Amino acid sequence: MDNQHKILVVDDEEALRTVLSGELVNEGYEVGTAGDGDEAITIIKQRPFDIVLLDIKMPKVDGFEVLKFIKKDYPSIKVIMLTAFADLKNAIESKKLGAEDFISKPYDLVDLLTTIERVLGD
């Protein structure tokens, strides 16, 4: 089944990565995970993704840096920022840098899936 959408979940919280990737697999998505921005960039260079769910606050390379990299080098990849720091400043910064959307943690699964479907449909 090659028409499966591919999603990369990037978050430094292992529990969140595990739970979220499991939920997405159950919804029929093909899912990869990365524990930090460095790892995310390496993975994106190796294989294509339709969408990246990207945490903002991470060690080494933060989500904003990964977002800039994706939009510069892989502009067809859609990005949804995930963050516990759901303040307006981060949302505005994410949008300025090209993110398609912004979701705060803890996320609501139905909201997240709706957002993913909407972003993929654009």
C-alpha positions in Angstrom: 0.0 0.0 0.0 2.0 2.9 -1.2 -0.7 5.5 -1.0 -0.4 5.6 2.8 0.5 9.0 4.1 3.9 9.1 5.8 4.1 11.0 9.1 7.3 11.8 11.1 6.7 12.4 14.8 9.5 14.5 16.3 9.5 14.9 20.1 12.0 14.5 22.9 9.4 12.8 25.1 9.7 9.1 24.4 6.3 8.3 26.0 4.5 10.9 23.8 6.3 9.6 20.6 5.3 6.1 21.4 1.7 6.8 22.2 1.2 9.2 19.3 2.9 7.0 16.7 0.7 4.1 17.8 -2.4 6.1 17.5 -1.4 7.3 14.0 -0.5 3.7 12.9 -4.0 2.7 14.1 -5.5 5.4 11.8 -3.7 3.9 8.8 -0.6 6.2 8.6 2.9 5.1 8.1 4.9 6.6 11.0 8.5 7.3 11.7 9.8 8.9 14.9 12.7 11.1 16.0 13.8 12.1 19.5 15.4 15.4 18.6 15.9 17.9 15.8 19.2 16.4 14.7 17.7 13.0 14.3 14.7 14.4 12.5 16.9 16.2 9.9 18.8 13.0 9.3 15.7 10.9 8.8 14.1 13.5 6.5 17.2 13.4 4.3 16.9 9.6 4.0 13.2 9.2 3.1 10.2 11.3 2.2 7.4 12.3 4.5 4.1 14.0 3.8 3.8 15.6 7.1 6.0 16.2 10.2 4.5 16.6 13.7 7.2 18.7 15.3 7.8 19.6 18.9 9.3 23.1 19.5 11.3 22.7 22.6 14.0 20.0 22.1 17.6 19.5 23.0 20.3 20.1 20.4 18.3 21.4 17.5 14.9 22.9 18.3 11.7 22.6 16.3 12.0 26.1 14.7 15.4 25.1 13.2 14.0 21.8 11.9 11.0 23.8 10.4 13.4 26.2 8.7 15.4 23.3 7.3 12.2 21.5 6.0 10.8 24.6 4.4 14.1 25.5 2.7 15.1 22.0 1.5 11.8 20.0 1.4 9.1 22.6 0.8 6.5 20.0 -0.1 6.5 18.5 3.4 3.7 19.9 5.6 4.6 20.7 9.2 2.3 20.8 12.3 4.0 22.2 15.4 3.3 20.4 18.7 4.2 22.2 21.8 3.4 22.4 25.5 4.3 26.0 25.2 1.1 27.0 23.5 1.5 30.7 23.6 0.7 33.2 20.9 4.3 34.1 20.3 5.3 30.5 19.3 2.2 30.1 17.2 3.0 33.3 15.3 6.6 32.4 14.9 5.6 28.9 13.6 3.3 30.4 11.0 5.9 33.0 9.9 8.4 30.2 9.3 5.9 28.3 7.2 4.2 25.8 9.5 0.8 24.7 8.3 -0.7 24.6 11.8 0.0 24.5 15.5 -1.4 22.1 18.2 -0.8 22.4 21.9 0.1 19.5 24.2 -1.6 17.7 25.7 -3.3 17.2 22.4 -6.8 16.0 21.7 -6.5 13.0 19.3 -9.7 13.9 17.4 -8.5 17.5 16.9 -5.0 16.3 15.9 -6.4 13.8 13.3 -8.8 16.5 11.9 -5.9 18.9 11.6 -3.7 16.3 9.9 -6.5 15.4 7.4 -7.1 19.1 6.7 -3.4 19.8 6.2 -2.9 16.8 3.9 -6.0 17.8 1.9 -4.6 21.3 1.2 
